[in-house]
Amino acid sequence: MGKLRVLSGQEVCAILAQEGFKEVRRRGSHVVMQKRAQEATVTVPVPDHKELRAGTLASIIRQSRLPRSLFETE
C-alpha cells in the first residue's frame, strides 16, 4: 500500500468525476459528489479546501468505494 498524495478538494473532485461521479450541490465549503448505479447511489461530501488531511481523504476513499491506488503517490 502506497502513501496517499496531498490533494486539494478540487483535485479529489476531479478524480471522482473521472470515475463517474457528478457534482449534485455545493454549499459553503463542501461539494457533494454522487454516482448513481443500478445497485446503489453513492454520495460523497468533499471539503473544498486547499489541502485535505489524510484522515479526511481516507474517509472519502472509503465512502466512494474507489481503489485507494487512485489517490496514492506513484
Secondary structure per residue as TSV (DSSP state, phi and psi in degrees):
chain	resnum	aa	ss	phi	psi
A	1	M	-	360.0	126.1
A	2	G	-	-83.3	178.3
A	3	K	-	-87.9	139.0
A	4	L	B	-68.8	140.1
A	5	R	-	-74.6	159.2
A	6	V	-	-86.4	114.3
A	7	L	-	-124.0	152.5
A	8	S	-	-90.3	168.6
A	9	G	H	-61.2	-38.4
A	10	Q	H	-65.1	-39.9
A	11	E	H	-65.0	-39.9
A	12	V	H	-65.6	-42.3
A	13	C	H	-61.1	-37.7
A	14	A	H	-65.5	-41.6
A	15	I	H	-63.9	-44.6
A	16	L	H	-62.6	-40.1
A	17	A	H	-63.2	-38.1
A	18	Q	H	-64.0	-26.3
A	19	E	T	-95.6	11.0
A	20	G	T	102.2	3.0
A	21	F	-	-81.8	149.3
A	22	K	E	-125.3	147.2
A	23	E	E	-75.1	122.7
A	24	V	E	-102.2	-28.2
A	25	R	E	-164.5	163.6
A	26	R	E	-138.9	125.9
A	27	R	E	-141.7	121.3
A	28	G	T	62.8	-125.4
A	29	S	T	-101.3	19.4
A	30	H	E	-124.9	140.3
A	31	V	E	-111.7	132.7
A	32	V	E	-104.8	118.2
A	33	M	E	-105.4	143.9
A	34	Q	E	-141.3	144.4
A	35	K	E	-130.1	122.2
A	36	R	E	-97.0	129.1
A	37	A	-	-130.2	167.4
A	38	Q	S	-62.5	-39.1
A	39	E	S	-82.4	-31.0
A	40	A	-	-167.7	160.7
A	41	T	E	-103.1	129.0
A	42	V	E	-106.2	123.3
A	43	T	E	-116.9	130.7
A	44	V	E	-132.6	118.1
A	45	P	E	-82.5	135.3
A	46	V	E	-124.6	120.7
A	47	P	E	-66.9	134.5
A	48	D	-	-90.0	66.4
A	49	H	-	-107.4	162.6
A	50	K	S	-68.1	-32.2
A	51	E	S	-145.1	123.5
A	52	L	-	-90.3	141.6
A	53	R	-	-71.0	156.5
A	54	A	H	-60.6	-40.6
A	55	G	H	-66.4	-37.6
A	56	T	H	-66.2	-44.2
A	57	L	H	-63.7	-40.6
A	58	A	H	-62.3	-38.2
A	59	S	H	-66.2	-40.8
A	60	I	H	-63.0	-42.5
A	61	I	H	-62.2	-44.9
A	62	R	H	-63.5	-44.8
A	63	Q	H	-68.0	-35.2
A	64	S	H	-77.8	-18.1
A	65	R	T	62.7	27.9
A	66	L	-	-96.6	157.7
A	67	P	-	-66.2	138.5
A	68	R	G	-60.0	-27.9
A	69	S	G	-60.6	-23.0
A	70	L	G	-66.8	-22.6
A	71	F	G	-110.3	5.3
A	72	E	B	-98.0	160.8
A	73	T	-	-72.0	154.9
A	74	E	-	-89.7	360.0
